[in-house]
Amino acid sequence: MGLMPQDAYYYFYGQHLDWSYFDHPGMIGYLLRAATDLFGSTVTVVKMTDFTVSSISIWVFYSLSKNFLSREKLWIAMLLASSSILWSMLSLNSTPDVPLVLFWSLSLWSLEKALFKTTFYHWLLAGIWMGLAFNSKYTAVLLPFGLMLFLFLSPTQRKHLLKPGPWLCLIIFAAVAYPVYYWNAQNDFVSFAFQSTGRSSSVRDFGFKPKLLGGFIATQMALVFPAAFLTLTVLCYKYLKRIIISWKLPSDKTLFLGAFFLPTFLGFMFLSPFYWIKINWLVPSYISGFILLAYFFKRKWVRSQIIISIVIHLLILIELTTYIVPIRSDDTWWGWEALSKEVSELRTNYPDHFFFSTDNYKTAAVLRFYQDTPTYSTNVIGENGLQFGILDPDLNFLEGQNAILIDSDTRFKNEASPEKAPEKVSPFFQEIQVLPPIILRNKQGKAIRKFNVFACKNYKQP
């Protein structure tokens, strides 16, 4: 599989080491930096990093599941997890979820031993794993929340609240997670604001839209397949009904799994009619969710789950090897290296120009992966440049220079050059000239991707 923009963006994290970053903590960047320093900055090394970490996560999931399930149920849980698109997605594409799933699984593994086997040092380990999970993605804040929820709800485990273990665990969690807080404090808490107030304002902008709920259900069914998702939804309803109406709590081990599954799963489900929930946001909830599901998932359903998985993975394999269905988006693995070669020729022809793109982070990140000379992002025209804006908060050094804009045209209708430059770019240059576009073709000569190119004169910083 070719380079994805996410691979390039989080590789970019690792090439500019910091305590944290604009849109996420930096664990995935640190992992990619370590791997590429050891084995070379190639696409293969980036992909193998994701594959290796995800494989370790499956092993930890197996070790965790053994503490809850009989041998027969254990293999149902393993088949449910490893046959899903969830782990395939993690092993193919660099995202913060790759280390998050590993450290979330390790956190539950240590917490289970600390609570049910009263092994004190596992409280300390759990604090470390939870902190590293938070250094992977902010969703990990639900780990200490799940722990406290379980301790408050369980009559038999509430005694731990009077012992030092849970509190030392939370102190270690805060200490390990401190670099993320420190970075935010040094940067006006911009990342916390982006992930909290920025998201909440988007919820208000969207309003109530039931079709977003339909999209959420469809994407989650694609992630873990319909039988698994629907059974988990029914289980949520039944357990909540029993708890709310009759205050009849399940066994401690079931309650433990539910405390780390229900808040994430139901939280995003209730939010989904108001805001577009990305497919990977529920990923950590399925770690305990698959174990819960194995208690109730019937053997005859496993066969259909495996058949669906084989068919879908074969279709994915065909798409990866043939690109028979071109993706009308920059979220694709096809054509980036070819684009880099075309842009290298442009750099030779326009040596005194700086290069930038305005498609969020994708084109800029990929070109930075393949090329030594930087490509700038949307902060050039005063928009949110994400981590690019943190790296280059002041663009005074570009003032008055000429530039080349590489503008991705994902849904192009023809191969002709556009009549004019994007309106949002015009105010920042004295003059803009339309150049021939970059057309990327498959082996049959069909145009698959198009990038419009513009020569921009005399940059004026916003």
Beta strands, then each sheet from edge to edge (+ up, - down):
strand 1: 353-356
strand 2: 375-376
strand 3: 402-409
strand 4: 429-441
strand 5: 447-459
sheet 1: 2+ 1+ 3+ 5- 4+
end
